[in-house]
Amino acid sequence: MVEHARTRGLRALVGEILPQNKRMIELARRATERYEIAREDDTVRVTMWL
């Protein structure tokens, strides 16, 4: 998904993940070298810079 987004010219992917979904948060961390994770109310917002 990251590679496809890069070929389409996107600069970032943003997603909201439930905090208990540790596997998805870890996947987001490993997907790109630059990322930002922020806790928002009942979710975790992940920005993966491409």
C-alpha positions in Angstrom: 0.0 0.0 0.0 2.8 2.4 0.8 4.6 1.7 -2.5 1.4 2.2 -4.4 0.7 5.5 -2.6 4.2 6.7 -3.5 3.8 5.9 -7.2 0.5 7.9 -7.1 2.4 11.0 -5.7 0.9 10.9 -2.2 3.1 12.5 0.5 1.5 10.8 3.5 -1.0 8.1 4.6 -3.1 8.9 7.7 -5.1 6.3 9.6 -7.0 6.0 12.9 -6.4 2.8 14.9 -8.0 1.6 18.1 -5.4 1.8 20.8 -5.8 -1.9 21.7 -4.9 -2.9 18.1 -1.1 -3.2 18.9 -0.3 -5.2 15.8 -1.7 -2.5 13.4 0.2 0.2 15.3 3.4 -1.8 15.0 2.8 -2.4 11.3 2.4 1.4 10.8 5.6 2.0 12.6 7.5 -0.4 10.3 5.9 0.7 7.1 8.0 3.9 6.6 11.0 5.5 8.1 9.2 8.7 9.1 5.9 8.5 11.0 4.0 10.3 13.7 1.7 8.7 16.3 -0.7 10.8 18.4 -3.3 9.7 20.9 -6.7 11.3 20.2 -9.6 10.5 22.5 -10.4 6.8 21.8 -8.1 6.3 18.9 -4.5 6.5 17.8 -3.8 8.7 14.8 -0.9 7.5 12.6 0.7 9.6 9.9 3.2 7.8 7.7 5.3 10.2 5.6 6.1 8.9 2.2 
